[in-house]
Amino acid sequence: MTKYTTLAIFIVLFLGMVAAKETQGQSICRQILLNDSCDGPLCTELCDRKLGGFGQCYRTVDRRFICLCNFIC
């Protein structure tokens, strides 16, 4: 019973280290795709097709709607 418990703990630790190593170094980049009139579905599709990311419309301080694309660098 103790062998199985010890083995299970080592497996969990090993998988945790592998998962942590895969996520390190991935930073999120941002790029504005549409600078004026943003359309939600168009923004999402354009961002996915062009950069493989997720696009959303945001309202700027000067009351414009821009398409901001978030993607993994």
Secondary structure, DSSP 4 states (H G I P E B T S, - for coil): -HHHHHHHHHHHHHHHHHHHHHHTT--EEEEEEESSS--HHHHHHHHHHHHSSEEEEEE-TTS-EEEEEEEE-
